[in-house]
Amino acid sequence: MTTATSGTIQENVAEAPCLDSGISTRDVIGSSEAMQAVFATVERVAPTSFTVLITGETGAGKEVVARAIHRISRRASAPFIAVDCGSIPETLIESELFGHEKGAFTGADRARPGKFELASGGTLFLDEVSNLPLDLQPRLLRALQERRIWRVGSTDGIEVDIRVIAATNRDVGSLVRADGFRRDLYHRLNEFHIEVPPLRRRRADIIPLANRFVELTNRELEKDVRGLSEAAIERLLNYPWPGNVRELRNVVRRGVLMADTRIEPDHLDISGAPLEADAAPPDINEVIGGSASFKEVVRRVVARVERQILAEVLRRTGGNKAKAARLLRIDYKTLLTKARDYGISRA
């Protein structure tokens, strides 16, 4: 095992580099009591061969936890290969995972290994695994059980030595019950479960993380912004952080860019209210005695909620409309039409 045999959980896991730059896990997801519990489970499962399922909201740090498991495992010197299962078109995901032979399909002008082969000896991280098409899930299950894959267009199996870590921001158990995910694959992936709590449930991490992001961004931009004002700190603590640590990092980086000496509230781009507040029902006077009919008022409310959900999901996917459509389980063309109608096609 590559991790140290002495020292605290925080020393062994929180200080493990989560990126090639050497930035530690603690630097990007925190070290609150809630995260110490996560670090404890990471340290326990890392030296094993268990397949791990990491759950948590978008931006909470699931990939960082997956990298921490890899970095203190026996496979630390081998590759860590990450695949975003929600961003790859369904027509390409099989080839992306398992590779293909020359001539296997139109455009396959040469043989290419898939992510399973590239990760051999190391760790394969399947992010947003709940977005995998149902018809591909049996092949993934077979690969996990047999540790053997078949390239598209080939009848020869290839042995692979990998450890799989999967992650999702959805309730896979509910998907299984709704026949949206194979039960046998779910249990195969869920040999060990880690839940990464959202930032709003570990508020003790907010300011230490913000200060660390100030330090890192100062270094990046060659600036000397001297932290956050008291008013800015209060604003950060009172915000619900729907985008979690990723959103906090983006807000602080922009704050450092805009500030000269210290980050003030007007440097923080978090003026938007949470979705739940924005989606409040209309005043009853809009219906009783108002000029609009009940049907029209309901239509307006539905449209407002639709627009907020679309805008938020597109923001979380970085504007990737194909991924947003899969997350919302709607047709891609329907999403394009609604985004255009609501004026968020550039989200």
C-alpha angles and dihedrals in degrees: 000000000000099000122094116267093219135048134060128302087255091056095046100041111014091050094046109113111254095190136032088256089071095245107152128239090245090055093063106031106023139241104249121141089267092053092045086062089052091048089052092056091045091054091048097050101034098083093048130081093237118138106237129212113201117195131187144112124296111282095016094117107264094146091047089055090048090052091049090055090051095045094056096038130094087258095060094115092053128075126292106208119189124199123188101213091190098058101051118088113248090242091060105035095087092053091043092056103035104022127229142245125242110280094014090130140350109301096020094124093160140019116268132188118233130227092271091061094042091053095049110137091018141052130304113204114201105195118198089007091172088075093066112120113255093237091057096049095082090057091051091048091051091049091051093048099043100029086225130111136191121217116230106270095020134103094194116096122223121210115228129192106206143139113222124213117181131191137190140171092211134082100257092186090062090047090053091051090049091049090247095121132029113259094214092052091047092055091045091054094041099064086125126013129207122182117201107209118227118255093251088064093053103042091160086076097056102082098036089051092046091051091049091050089050089054094047093046092048087056092047095047096034091237134136105220106165102219133269130324119237090254091051091050091052090050092051092049093050096051118094096220102218088180092050122204093345090058092046091053092050092047093050094045090054089046092055090048093052098040127083103193109350134010112252129188093263089059090060115088097210102107093122116101119232117274094252092059094046091051095058115139119261124263110277089237088072087068104031110060094349126126094243123080122240089252092053093049091050090049091053093050093048091048091050092051092045091052093049093049093047092047093048095047092047089050091051092048093048091246094307100149096186090056091044091053091052093048091050092041093230132126114276092233090050090054092049091050095048093045090052094046092050093046095244099111089118094050 
